[in-house]
Amino acid sequence: MSGAADERDRIRAAMDRILTGQPERSNGALTIVALALEAGVPATPSPSATSI
């Protein structure tokens, strides 16, 4: 699995946890920062990122 695909999978899993009220690493807020913390990814996109 590529790094980008792995990151997308982690973001989707984090969205599921936040939306079901079961965050593991964040406060569960519906924000980009909480999503990034929950997914374990940087909150700022890399310069080469074009889409999620």
PDB file of N, CA, C, O and CB in Angstrom:
ATOM      1  N   MET A   1       0.853  -1.177   0.000  1.00  0.00           N
ATOM      2  CA  MET A   1       0.000   0.000   0.000  1.00  0.00           C
ATOM      3  C   MET A   1       0.896   1.237   0.000  1.00  0.00           C
ATOM      4  O   MET A   1       1.893   1.289   0.720  1.00  0.00           O
ATOM      5  CB  MET A   1      -0.969   0.000   1.229  1.00  0.00           C
ATOM      6  N   SER A   2       0.546   2.201  -0.789  1.00  0.00           N
ATOM      7  CA  SER A   2       1.344   3.414  -0.861  1.00  0.00           C
ATOM      8  C   SER A   2       1.122   4.272   0.385  1.00  0.00           C
ATOM      9  O   SER A   2       0.142   4.095   1.109  1.00  0.00           O
ATOM     10  CB  SER A   2       1.000   4.209  -2.132  1.00  0.00           C
ATOM     11  N   GLY A   3       2.038   5.194   0.619  1.00  0.00           N
ATOM     12  CA  GLY A   3       1.916   6.087   1.769  1.00  0.00           C
ATOM     13  C   GLY A   3       0.648   6.914   1.724  1.00  0.00           C
ATOM     14  O   GLY A   3      -0.009   7.108   2.747  1.00  0.00           O
ATOM     15  N   ALA A   4       0.295   7.408   0.524  1.00  0.00           N
ATOM     16  CA  ALA A   4      -0.910   8.231   0.385  1.00  0.00           C
ATOM     17  C   ALA A   4      -2.167   7.407   0.654  1.00  0.00           C
ATOM     18  O   ALA A   4      -3.097   7.883   1.306  1.00  0.00           O
ATOM     19  CB  ALA A   4      -0.977   8.854  -1.019  1.00  0.00           C
ATOM     20  N   ALA A   5      -2.196   6.176   0.153  1.00  0.00           N
ATOM     21  CA  ALA A   5      -3.366   5.324   0.368  1.00  0.00           C
ATOM     22  C   ALA A   5      -3.505   4.979   1.853  1.00  0.00           C
ATOM     23  O   ALA A   5      -4.613   4.955   2.387  1.00  0.00           O
ATOM     24  CB  ALA A   5      -3.262   4.032  -0.480  1.00  0.00           C
ATOM     25  N   ASP A   6      -2.380   4.714   2.512  1.00  0.00           N
ATOM     26  CA  ASP A   6      -2.404   4.414   3.941  1.00  0.00           C
ATOM     27  C   ASP A   6      -2.914   5.620   4.726  1.00  0.00           C
ATOM     28  O   ASP A   6      -3.703   5.472   5.659  1.00  0.00           O
ATOM     29  CB  ASP A   6      -1.000   4.005   4.434  1.00  0.00           C
ATOM     30  N   GLU A   7      -2.461   6.811   4.345  1.00  0.00           N
ATOM     31  CA  GLU A   7      -2.903   8.025   5.020  1.00  0.00           C
ATOM     32  C   GLU A   7      -4.405   8.236   4.821  1.00  0.00           C
ATOM     33  O   GLU A   7      -5.111   8.597   5.763  1.00  0.00           O
ATOM     34  CB  GLU A   7      -2.118   9.244   4.503  1.00  0.00           C
ATOM     35  N   ARG A   8      -4.890   8.014   3.611  1.00  0.00           N
ATOM     36  CA  ARG A   8      -6.339   8.141   3.354  1.00  0.00           C
ATOM     37  C   ARG A   8      -7.126   7.156   4.204  1.00  0.00           C
ATOM     38  O   ARG A   8      -8.167   7.511   4.758  1.00  0.00           O
ATOM     39  CB  ARG A   8      -6.651   7.911   1.859  1.00  0.00           C
ATOM     40  N   ASP A   9      -6.645   5.926   4.312  1.00  0.00           N
ATOM     41  CA  ASP A   9      -7.331   4.923   5.141  1.00  0.00           C
ATOM     42  C   ASP A   9      -7.368   5.354   6.603  1.00  0.00           C
ATOM     43  O   ASP A   9      -8.386   5.187   7.276  1.00  0.00           O
ATOM     44  CB  ASP A   9      -6.639   3.553   5.014  1.00  0.00           C
ATOM     45  N   ARG A  10      -6.258   5.910   7.100  1.00  0.00           N
ATOM     46  CA  ARG A  10      -6.217   6.367   8.493  1.00  0.00           C
ATOM     47  C   ARG A  10      -7.165   7.544   8.714  1.00  0.00           C
ATOM     48  O   ARG A  10      -7.796   7.643   9.767  1.00  0.00           O
ATOM     49  CB  ARG A  10      -4.785   6.764   8.885  1.00  0.00           C
ATOM     50  N   ILE A  11      -7.267   8.436   7.726  1.00  0.00           N
ATOM     51  CA  ILE A  11      -8.177   9.577   7.840  1.00  0.00           C
ATOM     52  C   ILE A  11      -9.623   9.101   7.832  1.00  0.00           C
ATOM     53  O   ILE A  11     -10.436   9.579   8.623  1.00  0.00           O
ATOM     54  CB  ILE A  11      -7.939  10.582   6.694  1.00  0.00           C
ATOM     55  N   ARG A  12      -9.949   8.176   6.957  1.00  0.00           N
ATOM     56  CA  ARG A  12     -11.331   7.649   6.918  1.00  0.00           C
ATOM     57  C   ARG A  12     -11.695   6.942   8.214  1.00  0.00           C
ATOM     58  O   ARG A  12     -12.805   7.105   8.722  1.00  0.00           O
ATOM     59  CB  ARG A  12     -11.504   6.679   5.738  1.00  0.00           C
ATOM     60  N   ALA A  13     -10.772   6.160   8.750  1.00  0.00           N
ATOM     61  CA  ALA A  13     -11.037   5.467  10.016  1.00  0.00           C
ATOM     62  C   ALA A  13     -11.216   6.483  11.147  1.00  0.00           C
ATOM     63  O   ALA A  13     -12.071   6.308  12.015  1.00  0.00           O
ATOM     64  CB  ALA A  13      -9.885   4.481  10.354  1.00  0.00           C
ATOM     65  N   ALA A  14     -10.407   7.543  11.131  1.00  0.00           N
ATOM     66  CA  ALA A  14     -10.531   8.591  12.142  1.00  0.00           C
ATOM     67  C   ALA A  14     -11.870   9.302  12.019  1.00  0.00           C
ATOM     68  O   ALA A  14     -12.500   9.601  13.033  1.00  0.00           O
ATOM     69  CB  ALA A  14      -9.384   9.601  12.016  1.00  0.00           C
ATOM     70  N   MET A  15     -12.319   9.579  10.793  1.00  0.00           N
ATOM     71  CA  MET A  15     -13.631  10.212  10.587  1.00  0.00           C
ATOM     72  C   MET A  15     -14.729   9.338  11.163  1.00  0.00           C
ATOM     73  O   MET A  15     -15.640   9.834  11.826  1.00  0.00           O
ATOM     74  CB  MET A  15     -13.891  10.473   9.084  1.00  0.00           C
ATOM     75  N   ASP A  16     -14.647   8.033  10.912  1.00  0.00           N
ATOM     76  CA  ASP A  16     -15.649   7.116  11.448  1.00  0.00           C
ATOM     77  C   ASP A  16     -15.686   7.168  12.976  1.00  0.00           C
ATOM     78  O   ASP A  16     -16.758   7.233  13.578  1.00  0.00           O
ATOM     79  CB  ASP A  16     -15.366   5.686  10.975  1.00  0.00           C
ATOM     80  N   ARG A  17     -14.493   7.139  13.601  1.00  0.00           N
ATOM     81  CA  ARG A  17     -14.451   7.176  15.070  1.00  0.00           C
ATOM     82  C   ARG A  17     -15.027   8.482  15.608  1.00  0.00           C
ATOM     83  O   ARG A  17     -15.789   8.472  16.574  1.00  0.00           O
ATOM     84  CB  ARG A  17     -13.010   6.997  15.568  1.00  0.00           C
ATOM     85  N   ILE A  18     -14.668   9.605  14.989  1.00  0.00           N
ATOM     86  CA  ILE A  18     -15.170  10.899  15.460  1.00  0.00           C
ATOM     87  C   ILE A  18     -16.680  10.987  15.272  1.00  0.00           C
ATOM     88  O   ILE A  18     -17.396  11.422  16.174  1.00  0.00           O
ATOM     89  CB  ILE A  18     -14.473  12.056  14.717  1.00  0.00           C
ATOM     90  N   LEU A  19     -17.162  10.578  14.112  1.00  0.00           N
ATOM     91  CA  LEU A  19     -18.599  10.700  13.831  1.00  0.00           C
ATOM     92  C   LEU A  19     -19.460   9.742  14.655  1.00  0.00           C
ATOM     93  O   LEU A  19     -20.650   9.993  14.844  1.00  0.00           O
ATOM     94  CB  LEU A  19     -18.852  10.458  12.362  1.00  0.00           C
ATOM     95  N   THR A  20     -18.877   8.654  15.143  1.00  0.00           N
ATOM     96  CA  THR A  20     -19.636   7.733  15.991  1.00  0.00           C
ATOM     97  C   THR A  20     -19.416   8.010  17.474  1.00  0.00           C
ATOM     98  O   THR A  20     -19.892   7.270  18.336  1.00  0.00           O
ATOM     99  CB  THR A  20     -19.254   6.296  15.675  1.00  0.00           C
ATOM    100  N   GLY A  21     -18.675   9.105  17.759  1.00  0.00           N
ATOM    101  CA  GLY A  21     -18.471   9.488  19.154  1.00  0.00           C
ATOM    102  C   GLY A  21     -17.503   8.609  19.903  1.00  0.00           C
ATOM    103  O   GLY A  21     -17.597   8.481  21.124  1.00  0.00           O
ATOM    104  N   GLN A  22     -16.550   7.986  19.175  1.00  0.00           N
ATOM    105  CA  GLN A  22     -15.587   7.098  19.819  1.00  0.00           C
ATOM    106  C   GLN A  22     -14.142   7.473  19.478  1.00  0.00           C
ATOM    107  O   GLN A  22     -13.372   6.621  19.036  1.00  0.00           O
ATOM    108  CB  GLN A  22     -15.857   5.657  19.411  1.00  0.00           C
ATOM    109  N   PRO A  23     -13.769   8.742  19.679  1.00  0.00           N
ATOM    110  CA  PRO A  23     -12.391   9.132  19.370  1.00  0.00           C
ATOM    111  C   PRO A  23     -11.403   8.432  20.304  1.00  0.00           C
ATOM    112  O   PRO A  23     -11.704   8.182  21.472  1.00  0.00           O
ATOM    113  CB  PRO A  23     -12.228  10.661  19.476  1.00  0.00           C
ATOM    114  N   GLU A  24     -10.224   8.121  19.771  1.00  0.00           N
ATOM    115  CA  GLU A  24      -9.192   7.454  20.558  1.00  0.00           C
ATOM    116  C   GLU A  24      -8.020   8.376  20.873  1.00  0.00           C
ATOM    117  O   GLU A  24      -7.355   8.188  21.891  1.00  0.00           O
ATOM    118  CB  GLU A  24      -8.694   6.229  19.826  1.00  0.00           C
ATOM    119  N   ARG A  25      -7.751   9.368  20.023  1.00  0.00           N
ATOM    120  CA  ARG A  25      -6.560  10.203  20.194  1.00  0.00           C
ATOM    121  C   ARG A  25      -6.854  11.692  20.234  1.00  0.00           C
ATOM    122  O   ARG A  25      -5.938  12.489  20.436  1.00  0.00           O
ATOM    123  CB  ARG A  25      -5.596   9.929  19.094  1.00  0.00           C
ATOM    124  N   SER A  26      -8.089  12.083  20.051  1.00  0.00           N
ATOM    125  CA  SER A  26      -8.430  13.511  20.012  1.00  0.00           C
ATOM    126  C   SER A  26      -9.615  13.771  20.933  1.00  0.00           C
ATOM    127  O   SER A  26     -10.122  12.867  21.597  1.00  0.00           O
ATOM    128  CB  SER A  26      -8.755  13.972  18.558  1.00  0.00           C
ATOM    129  N   ASN A  27     -10.045  15.043  20.955  1.00  0.00           N
ATOM    130  CA  ASN A  27     -11.210  15.383  21.774  1.00  0.00           C
ATOM    131  C   ASN A  27     -12.521  15.118  21.042  1.00  0.00           C
ATOM    132  O   ASN A  27     -13.595  15.323  21.607  1.00  0.00           O
ATOM    133  CB  ASN A  27     -11.143  16.841  22.195  1.00  0.00           C
ATOM    134  N   GLY A  28     -12.448  14.666  19.796  1.00  0.00           N
ATOM    135  CA  GLY A  28     -13.650  14.324  19.047  1.00  0.00           C
ATOM    136  C   GLY A  28     -14.342  15.494  18.388  1.00  0.00           C
ATOM    137  O   GLY A  28     -15.429  15.332  17.834  1.00  0.00           O
ATOM    138  N   ALA A  29     -13.734  16.676  18.435  1.00  0.00           N
ATOM    139  CA  ALA A  29     -14.327  17.855  17.796  1.00  0.00           C
ATOM    140  C   ALA A  29     -14.346  17.666  16.278  1.00  0.00           C
ATOM    141  O   ALA A  29     -13.505  16.967  15.714  1.00  0.00           O
ATOM    142  CB  ALA A  29     -13.540  19.143  18.176  1.00  0.00           C
ATOM    143  N   LEU A  30     -15.312  18.297  15.641  1.00  0.00           N
ATOM    144  CA  LEU A  30     -15.413  18.214  14.187  1.00  0.00           C
ATOM    145  C   LEU A  30     -14.566  19.313  13.551  1.00  0.00           C
ATOM    146  O   LEU A  30     -15.080  20.256  12.949  1.00  0.00           O
ATOM    147  CB  LEU A  30     -16.891  18.327  13.728  1.00  0.00           C
ATOM    148  N   THR A  31     -13.245  19.160  13.706  1.00  0.00           N
ATOM    149  CA  THR A  31     -12.301  20.128  13.152  1.00  0.00           C
ATOM    150  C   THR A  31     -11.197  19.384  12.414  1.00  0.00           C
ATOM    151  O   THR A  31     -10.979  18.193  12.639  1.00  0.00           O
ATOM    152  CB  THR A  31     -11.706  21.032  14.269  1.00  0.00           C
ATOM    153  N   ILE A  32     -10.502  20.097  11.530  1.00  0.00           N
ATOM    154  CA  ILE A  32      -9.377  19.510  10.808  1.00  0.00           C
ATOM    155  C   ILE A  32      -8.282  19.089  11.778  1.00  0.00           C
ATOM    156  O   ILE A  32      -7.666  18.036  11.611  1.00  0.00           O
ATOM    157  CB  ILE A  32      -8.820  20.500   9.775  1.00  0.00           C
ATOM    158  N   VAL A  33      -8.042  19.914  12.792  1.00  0.00           N
ATOM    159  CA  VAL A  33      -6.988  19.607  13.765  1.00  0.00           C
ATOM    160  C   VAL A  33      -7.311  18.319  14.512  1.00  0.00           C
ATOM    161  O   VAL A  33      -6.442  17.459  14.653  1.00  0.00           O
ATOM    162  CB  VAL A  33      -6.811  20.771  14.762  1.00  0.00           C
ATOM    163  N   ALA A  34      -8.540  18.169  14.992  1.00  0.00           N
ATOM    164  CA  ALA A  34      -8.925  16.948  15.706  1.00  0.00           C
ATOM    165  C   ALA A  34      -8.860  15.740  14.781  1.00  0.00           C
ATOM    166  O   ALA A  34      -8.431  14.663  15.196  1.00  0.00           O
ATOM    167  CB  ALA A  34     -10.341  17.088  16.295  1.00  0.00           C
ATOM    168  N   LEU A  35      -9.281  15.909  13.533  1.00  0.00           N
ATOM    169  CA  LEU A  35      -9.221  14.803  12.576  1.00  0.00           C
ATOM    170  C   LEU A  35      -7.777  14.380  12.340  1.00  0.00           C
ATOM    171  O   LEU A  35      -7.473  13.188  12.316  1.00  0.00           O
ATOM    172  CB  LEU A  35      -9.884  15.199  11.244  1.00  0.00           C
ATOM    173  N   ALA A  36      -6.894  15.346  12.167  1.00  0.00           N
ATOM    174  CA  ALA A  36      -5.481  15.029  11.948  1.00  0.00           C
ATOM    175  C   ALA A  36      -4.892  14.314  13.160  1.00  0.00           C
ATOM    176  O   ALA A  36      -4.178  13.322  13.011  1.00  0.00           O
ATOM    177  CB  ALA A  36      -4.682  16.309  11.649  1.00  0.00           C
ATOM    178  N   LEU A  37      -5.193  14.819  14.367  1.00  0.00           N
ATOM    179  CA  LEU A  37      -4.715  14.151  15.582  1.00  0.00           C
ATOM    180  C   LEU A  37      -5.245  12.727  15.661  1.00  0.00           C
ATOM    181  O   LEU A  37      -4.500  11.794  15.964  1.00  0.00           O
ATOM    182  CB  LEU A  37      -5.134  14.940  16.832  1.00  0.00           C
ATOM    183  N   GLU A  38      -6.522  12.567  15.390  1.00  0.00           N
ATOM    184  CA  GLU A  38      -7.160  11.252  15.467  1.00  0.00           C
ATOM    185  C   GLU A  38      -6.547  10.282  14.460  1.00  0.00           C
ATOM    186  O   GLU A  38      -6.380   9.099  14.753  1.00  0.00           O
ATOM    187  CB  GLU A  38      -8.670  11.376  15.226  1.00  0.00           C
ATOM    188  N   ALA A  39      -6.215  10.785  13.278  1.00  0.00           N
ATOM    189  CA  ALA A  39      -5.660   9.934  12.221  1.00  0.00           C
ATOM    190  C   ALA A  39      -4.151   9.751  12.350  1.00  0.00           C
ATOM    191  O   ALA A  39      -3.571   8.856  11.735  1.00  0.00           O
ATOM    192  CB  ALA A  39      -5.984  10.520  10.861  1.00  0.00           C
ATOM    193  N   GLY A  40      -3.519  10.608  13.155  1.00  0.00           N
ATOM    194  CA  GLY A  40      -2.067  10.518  13.282  1.00  0.00           C
ATOM    195  C   GLY A  40      -1.344  11.032  12.053  1.00  0.00           C
ATOM    196  O   GLY A  40      -0.297  10.507  11.674  1.00  0.00           O
ATOM    197  N   VAL A  41      -1.907  12.064  11.430  1.00  0.00           N
ATOM    198  CA  VAL A  41      -1.296  12.667  10.248  1.00  0.00           C
ATOM    199  C   VAL A  41      -1.091  14.160  10.507  1.00  0.00           C
ATOM    200  O   VAL A  41      -1.723  14.720  11.402  1.00  0.00           O
ATOM    201  CB  VAL A  41      -2.179  12.437   8.979  1.00  0.00           C
ATOM    202  N   PRO A  42      -0.214  14.812   9.734  1.00  0.00           N
ATOM    203  CA  PRO A  42      -0.019  16.259   9.909  1.00  0.00           C
ATOM    204  C   PRO A  42      -1.294  17.032   9.588  1.00  0.00           C
ATOM    205  O   PRO A  42      -2.055  16.643   8.702  1.00  0.00           O
ATOM    206  CB  PRO A  42       1.132  16.757   9.019  1.00  0.00           C
ATOM    207  N   ALA A  43      -1.523  18.116  10.302  1.00  0.00           N
ATOM    208  CA  ALA A  43      -2.716  18.934  10.056  1.00  0.00           C
ATOM    209  C   ALA A  43      -2.562  19.801   8.825  1.00  0.00           C
ATOM    210  O   ALA A  43      -3.551  20.312   8.300  1.00  0.00           O
ATOM    211  CB  ALA A  43      -3.014  19.808  11.258  1.00  0.00           C
ATOM    212  N   THR A  44      -1.335  19.975   8.354  1.00  0.00           N
ATOM    213  CA  THR A  44      -1.098  20.768   7.148  1.00  0.00           C
ATOM    214  C   THR A  44      -0.795  19.824   5.991  1.00  0.00           C
ATOM    215  O   THR A  44      -0.058  18.854   6.164  1.00  0.00           O
ATOM    216  CB  THR A  44       0.070  21.781   7.359  1.00  0.00           C
ATOM    217  N   PRO A  45      -1.349  20.093   4.826  1.00  0.00           N
ATOM    218  CA  PRO A  45      -1.099  19.207   3.686  1.00  0.00           C
ATOM    219  C   PRO A  45       0.329  19.338   3.188  1.00  0.00           C
ATOM    220  O   PRO A  45       0.957  20.388   3.328  1.00  0.00           O
ATOM    221  CB  PRO A  45      -2.072  19.509   2.551  1.00  0.00           C
ATOM    222  N   SER A  46       0.826  18.276   2.614  1.00  0.00           N
ATOM    223  CA  SER A  46       2.162  18.348   2.011  1.00  0.00           C
ATOM    224  C   SER A  46       2.058  19.148   0.724  1.00  0.00           C
ATOM    225  O   SER A  46       0.981  19.216   0.131  1.00  0.00           O
ATOM    226  CB  SER A  46       2.750  16.917   1.738  1.00  0.00           C
ATOM    227  N   PRO A  47       3.145  19.753   0.280  1.00  0.00           N
ATOM    228  CA  PRO A  47       3.085  20.564  -0.950  1.00  0.00           C
ATOM    229  C   PRO A  47       2.638  19.775  -2.179  1.00  0.00           C
ATOM    230  O   PRO A  47       2.113  20.356  -3.130  1.00  0.00           O
ATOM    231  CB  PRO A  47       4.438  21.173  -1.223  1.00  0.00           C
ATOM    232  N   SER A  48       2.841  18.460  -2.166  1.00  0.00           N
ATOM    233  CA  SER A  48       2.459  17.664  -3.329  1.00  0.00           C
ATOM    234  C   SER A  48       1.042  17.096  -3.227  1.00  0.00           C
ATOM    235  O   SER A  48       0.578  16.433  -4.154  1.00  0.00           O
ATOM    236  CB  SER A  48       3.440  16.536  -3.515  1.00  0.00           C
ATOM    237  N   ALA A  49       0.352  17.346  -2.114  1.00  0.00           N
ATOM    238  CA  ALA A  49      -0.997  16.811  -1.942  1.00  0.00           C
ATOM    239  C   ALA A  49      -1.961  17.541  -2.885  1.00  0.00           C
ATOM    240  O   ALA A  49      -1.956  18.769  -2.967  1.00  0.00           O
ATOM    241  CB  ALA A  49      -1.463  16.950  -0.461  1.00  0.00           C
ATOM    242  N   THR A  50      -2.777  16.772  -3.584  1.00  0.00           N
ATOM    243  CA  THR A  50      -3.747  17.366  -4.490  1.00  0.00           C
ATOM    244  C   THR A  50      -5.177  17.076  -4.055  1.00  0.00           C
ATOM    245  O   THR A  50      -6.072  17.882  -4.309  1.00  0.00           O
ATOM    246  CB  THR A  50      -3.522  16.858  -5.898  1.00  0.00           C
ATOM    247  N   SER A  51      -5.407  15.940  -3.406  1.00  0.00           N
ATOM    248  CA  SER A  51      -6.758  15.613  -2.936  1.00  0.00           C
ATOM    249  C   SER A  51      -6.680  14.490  -1.922  1.00  0.00           C
ATOM    250  O   SER A  51      -5.675  13.786  -1.818  1.00  0.00           O
ATOM    251  CB  SER A  51      -7.683  15.213  -4.117  1.00  0.00           C
ATOM    252  N   ILE A  52      -7.762  14.340  -1.180  1.00  0.00           N
ATOM    253  CA  ILE A  52      -7.838  13.242  -0.203  1.00  0.00           C
ATOM    254  C   ILE A  52      -8.626  12.123  -0.813  1.00  0.00           C
ATOM    255  O   ILE A  52      -8.823  11.088  -0.176  1.00  0.00           O
ATOM    256  CB  ILE A  52      -8.483  13.698   1.137  1.00  0.00           C
TER     257      ILE A  52
END
